[in-house]
Amino acid sequence: MKNDLNLAVLIDGDNIPATNVKEMLEEIAKYGNPTIKRIYGDWTKPSLSKWKKVLLENAITPFQQYGYTSGKNATDSAMIIDAMDILYSGKVEGFCLVSSDSDFTRLAVRLREAGMTVFGIGEKKTPDPFIVSCDKFIYLEILKKSNEETDIASTSKESNKSKLDKITPNVIKLIASTIEDLEDEEGWAFLGEVGALLQKKQPNFDSRNYGFQKLTPLVKSIESLEIESRKNPRGNRNLIYVRKRS
């Protein structure tokens, strides 16, 4: 996945907390350049007052959207219309939709149909249809945890045990089947390709969900898998390969 995309970051202010925005934008910067940063909401509501300082500090442009009818969310419609205007402007190659609302599922699908790369960011309560409609979906809880944790290498054995407990048989099965899809005659698969295919199969797959900053240590923690480091003929960094233990 390219990391030099021009991205439009569109935030559902009615659905996302104002905390950890700095960490969120740092995460987005890994995948592209956020050339457009907008947030939508009814700024007359006291509940959105916490956003004011955050918007100034992170150069996010607020868009006012009054609620036309009680019980209906006009913010969603405003964000969707704006997204389509941006799409047709031709100024970006991708979108980052920040919301935990399934109402943006069709928007994500439509943007991808138009050739856009779509990233989703939301809380773990986000419904599956919105998650799978994105190329990659990142949980806000991961970003909060990354900000609060110290170096993972310094964590205790008991802490590491709790991380391993989060790796369910279904997760191991997903990784193993992905290795099978890419393995050579000896059963080895390049870990970089495994990670890319995992992302396509399950957009919310992220090693940080299981307490690991990278895929390599996650794979190392699974006893049924083995890894091999090979010299890279085209660079200094070694290439990591993985296969199922016989």
C-alpha positions as MATLAB code, in Angstrom:
seq = 'MKNDLNLAVLIDGDNIPATNVKEMLEEIAKYGNPTIKRIYGDWTKPSLSKWKKVLLENAITPFQQYGYTSGKNATDSAMIIDAMDILYSGKVEGFCLVSSDSDFTRLAVRLREAGMTVFGIGEKKTPDPFIVSCDKFIYLEILKKSNEETDIASTSKESNKSKLDKITPNVIKLIASTIEDLEDEEGWAFLGEVGALLQKKQPNFDSRNYGFQKLTPLVKSIESLEIESRKNPRGNRNLIYVRKRS';
ca = [
       0.000    0.000    0.000;
       1.465    3.378   -1.011;
       2.441    5.839    1.719;
       2.631    8.924   -0.508;
      -1.089    9.307   -1.230;
      -2.797   12.657   -0.940;
      -5.579   11.952    1.550;
      -8.825   13.634    2.539;
      -9.423   13.110    6.251;
     -13.140   13.455    7.055;
     -14.189   13.222   10.714;
     -17.673   12.571   12.053;
     -17.616   14.961   15.003;
     -20.879   13.593   16.407;
     -19.473   10.074   16.581;
     -15.795   10.363   17.521;
     -14.268   11.589   20.815;
     -11.897   14.568   20.741;
      -9.146   12.676   22.568;
      -6.064   11.212   20.871;
      -6.516   13.213   17.664;
      -2.773   13.883   17.558;
      -2.050   10.130   17.627;
      -4.719    9.576   14.987;
      -3.129   12.077   12.589;
       0.309   10.573   13.215;
      -1.134    7.183   12.258;
      -2.698    8.606    9.093;
       0.661   10.141    8.131;
       2.064    6.595    7.820;
      -0.201    6.005    4.827;
      -0.198    9.370    3.080;
      -0.264   13.131    3.206;
      -3.491   14.498    4.770;
      -3.942   17.446    2.419;
      -7.610   17.925    3.429;
      -8.674   17.702    7.093;
     -12.309   18.407    7.865;
     -14.701   17.659   10.704;
     -18.495   17.789   10.580;
     -20.970   18.489   13.351;
     -23.451   20.876   14.911;
     -21.049   23.211   16.697;
     -23.905   24.856   18.599;
     -24.065   21.707   20.748;
     -22.179   21.924   24.071;
     -21.040   18.314   23.619;
     -18.701   19.388   20.797;
     -17.001   22.186   22.751;
     -14.022   19.934   23.574;
     -13.072   19.934   19.888;
     -12.257   23.669   19.692;
      -8.692   23.488   21.018;
      -8.013   20.241   19.153;
      -9.035   21.748   15.812;
      -6.734   24.741   16.233;
      -3.761   22.598   17.269;
      -4.130   20.195   14.336;
      -5.329   22.518   11.540;
      -8.651   20.718   11.104;
     -11.386   22.739    9.398;
     -14.822   22.538   11.100;
     -17.988   22.387    8.985;
     -21.257   23.435   10.573;
     -24.284   21.205   10.037;
     -27.502   21.914   11.890;
     -29.813   19.043   12.754;
     -32.902   19.472   10.576;
     -35.046   16.924   12.396;
     -34.902   15.590   15.938;
     -33.433   12.086   16.049;
     -31.885   12.333   12.572;
     -28.159   12.800   11.955;
     -27.681   15.478    9.298;
     -23.911   15.366    9.859;
     -23.647   12.049    8.008;
     -25.311   13.468    4.900;
     -23.114   16.575    4.909;
     -19.965   14.466    5.176;
     -21.075   12.120    2.403;
     -21.932   14.980    0.016;
     -18.598   16.675    0.745;
     -16.740   13.419    0.147;
     -18.270   13.094   -3.315;
     -17.379   16.711   -4.130;
     -13.772   16.017   -3.113;
     -13.753   12.798   -5.139;
     -14.759   14.597   -8.327;
     -12.262   17.402   -7.689;
      -9.446   14.958   -8.432;
      -7.246   16.418   -5.694;
      -6.746   13.249   -3.651;
      -5.966    9.567   -4.173;
      -7.489    8.338   -0.963;
      -9.833    9.025    1.929;
      -9.696    8.479    5.657;
     -13.199    8.220    7.105;
     -13.146    8.695   10.868;
     -16.348    7.328   12.375;
     -17.810    4.317   14.147;
     -21.076    4.682   12.222;
     -22.175    2.029    9.717;
     -23.973    4.751    7.724;
     -20.679    5.381    5.914;
     -20.472    1.835    4.553;
     -21.933    2.719    1.151;
     -19.697    5.794    0.910;
     -16.575    3.684    1.478;
     -17.717    1.194   -1.162;
     -18.436    3.968   -3.659;
     -15.062    5.630   -3.121;
     -13.247    2.343   -3.654;
     -15.267    1.722   -6.816;
     -13.879    5.053   -8.051;
     -10.318    3.817   -7.485;
      -9.745    5.524   -4.141;
      -7.848    3.911   -1.285;
     -10.065    4.089    1.794;
      -8.877    3.980    5.390;
     -11.339    3.762    8.246;
     -10.723    4.795   11.842;
     -13.238    4.149   14.595;
     -13.882    2.502   17.927;
     -14.141   -1.254   18.388;
     -17.927   -0.932   18.465;
     -17.842   -0.145   14.718;
     -20.150   -2.553   12.788;
     -18.455   -5.089   10.506;
     -20.053   -3.829    7.259;
     -18.207   -0.498    7.531;
     -14.956   -2.208    8.534;
     -14.882   -4.596    5.570;
     -15.810   -1.831    3.125;
     -12.436   -0.141    3.799;
      -8.992   -1.133    2.524;
      -7.700   -0.840    6.078;
      -9.524   -0.176    9.347;
      -7.742    1.039   12.480;
      -9.228    0.975   15.959;
      -8.959    4.141   18.025;
      -8.307    2.008   21.099;
      -5.020    0.864   19.541;
      -3.834    4.447   19.174;
      -4.781    5.245   22.771;
      -2.956    2.170   24.014;
       0.148    2.930   21.939;
       0.276    6.375   23.464;
       0.026    5.069   27.022;
       2.271    2.009   26.836;
       6.027    1.929   27.307;
       8.325   -0.129   25.068;
       6.741   -3.553   24.535;
      10.121   -5.242   24.852;
      10.271   -4.175   28.494;
       6.908   -5.624   29.508;
       6.725   -8.467   31.997;
       6.299  -12.155   31.178;
       2.829  -12.082   32.695;
       1.905   -9.166   30.425;
       3.204  -11.072   27.401;
       1.113  -14.079   28.432;
      -2.013  -11.953   28.428;
      -1.166  -10.803   24.902;
      -0.784  -14.382   23.687;
      -4.182  -15.234   25.129;
      -5.728  -12.747   22.720;
      -4.491  -14.708   19.715;
      -7.432  -17.032   19.139;
      -7.415  -20.254   17.067;
      -9.332  -18.358   14.374;
      -6.541  -15.773   14.140;
      -3.929  -18.517   13.822;
      -6.053  -20.245   11.184;
      -6.324  -16.995    9.211;
      -2.556  -16.475    9.249;
      -1.839  -20.118    8.378;
      -4.265  -20.130    5.445;
      -2.728  -16.907    4.151;
       0.724  -18.479    4.287;
      -0.658  -21.422    2.313;
      -1.938  -19.028   -0.344;
       1.563  -17.643   -0.891;
       3.948  -20.483   -0.014;
       6.613  -21.849   -2.353;
       7.396  -25.537   -2.875;
       9.099  -25.716    0.520;
       6.238  -24.011    2.303;
       7.939  -20.629    2.801;
       6.151  -17.332    2.212;
       7.553  -13.794    2.292;
       6.170  -12.159    5.437;
       5.656   -8.809    3.708;
       3.309  -10.450    1.197;
       1.568  -12.357    3.988;
       0.879   -9.097    5.807;
      -0.475   -7.438    2.670;
      -2.812  -10.351    1.931;
      -4.001  -10.487    5.539;
      -4.977   -6.829    5.201;
      -7.005   -7.584    2.080;
      -8.746  -10.531    3.702;
      -9.495   -8.737    6.964;
      -9.147   -4.918    6.848;
      -9.064   -4.584   10.643;
      -6.202   -7.077   11.038;
      -3.455   -5.309   12.965;
      -0.717   -6.857   15.072;
      -1.301   -4.098   17.631;
      -4.726   -5.606   18.346;
      -2.840   -8.479   19.964;
      -0.225   -6.417   21.789;
       2.542   -6.473   19.169;
       3.864   -3.436   17.317;
       4.811   -5.467   14.222;
       3.739   -8.656   12.473;
       7.122  -10.382   12.936;
       6.947  -10.668   16.749;
       3.302  -11.721   16.492;
       4.251  -14.582   14.178;
       7.187  -15.504   16.449;
       4.770  -15.910   19.343;
       2.767  -18.589   17.509;
       4.365  -21.984   18.160;
       2.892  -23.608   15.051;
       4.795  -21.167   12.810;
       8.493  -20.665   12.164;
      10.360  -17.787   10.593;
      13.621  -17.485    8.694;
      15.721  -14.392    8.084;
      17.381  -14.193    4.658;
      19.928  -11.754    3.315;
      18.422   -9.199    0.980;
      20.495   -9.042   -2.246;
      19.137   -5.545   -2.953;
      19.560   -3.908    0.435;
      20.869   -4.049    3.986;
      17.682   -5.172    5.716;
      17.087   -8.905    5.852;
      13.955  -10.476    4.383;
      11.692  -12.420    6.735;
       9.997  -15.616    5.563;
       7.455  -17.735    7.434;
       6.013  -21.231    7.160;
       3.986  -23.708    9.162;
       5.971  -26.142   11.275;
       5.890  -29.690    9.959;
];
